[in-house]
Amino acid sequence: MKNKWRILKILVTVVLFGFLLSFSLKRFNDAKMENVSINMNQGKTPVYFVDEKDIKELVKQYNPTRKIGDINIPELEKKINLIPFVDSANVYLNLNGNLNVDIKQRVPAFRLNKDGKDFYVDKKGVEFPISKNFSLPSMLVMGDVKPSEYEALGDLIEKIDKDDFSKKYFIGITKEKEDYNLLTSDGNYKVEIGDLDNIDLKVRGFKTFVEKYLVDQNTQKYKKISLKYDNQIVTTLNPYFKENDSILRNAPKIETKKAEETLTHNLASTPVKKVVKEKKPEPKKELKKAEPKKGTTKAKKTEAQKVSTKKKETTSKTSDKKKKAKVVVE
């Protein structure tokens, strides 16, 4: 009998608890939603692409009655995640009946101009459009960049932003065919890096070149500085820079429309050597011709004249050969 009374008491308490729970849930669902809090999770780089007013408008669309039980939380969360500026969203209710919306926005790694269209790319390599409400200053990349290269390109830009030296020099990136070029703020030259491999080594090589050689030169002197080759830097002179006129005029002829001089600097452990112009040899002083003695005959004069004419002919032939010879700088 005692066991039956215990079982009966348990059943009664469960029924009462269920009745009270259903009553409280019904009362909770019929209650009006008093507050909607929207939390924009901001990291190291704060962005404001998503407007809180737009999120509140979405909440109203999915809960027109403003009752807690009428809101469809899974559908609302799915709708917010479809916004291109949202990386992730989480929607949930508190026991007090307050609706919380936690949103993590996308942070642009760079801005890409491709096929005449501008859009952002985040660190994960996801494309999203430019916003009318907010614009974040980011590095501009131009050219036919493949989606598979987005993450590696984002890593390169992140390294540039963290390095004070690189951040000072590099303001943009272009892609020409399969080679990447870094655009500089100092001078009109571009820095060719080729592919996106061994970026740390290439940036260190450029830094060494600037500190040991370019610091003493005019930045307008060069048209291109190439870092795509292993352990060396190849510089191309700017043909429109006036100080290069004398160098290009004396340089070997190149079969192109614009004459350019290419210099190669090794990036080994030895420091970069500066180019020093060779001094021209001083002209030899002419010796005075000895006057012929009075006893010389006419036959000796004619023989001397023949020898001198033969020497002139041989020297003229050698000079003509030197003029015809060409040297091509690769």
Secondary structure, DSSP 8 states (H G I E B T S, - for coil): -HHHHHHHHHHHHHHHHHHHHHHHHHHHHHSB---EEEEEE--SS----S-HHHHHHHHHHH-TT-BGGG--HHHHHHHHHTSTTEEEEEEEE-TTS-EEEEEEE--EEEEEEETTEEEEEETTS-EE---SS------EEES---GGGHHHHHHHHHHHHH-HHHHHHEEEEEEETTEEEEEESSSS-EEEEESSSSHHHHHHHHHHHHHHTGGGS-GGGEEEEE--STTEEEEEE-TT-GGGHHHHHHS---SSSS---EEEEE-SSS-----------------------TT--HHHHHHHHHHHHHHHHHHHHHHHHHHH------
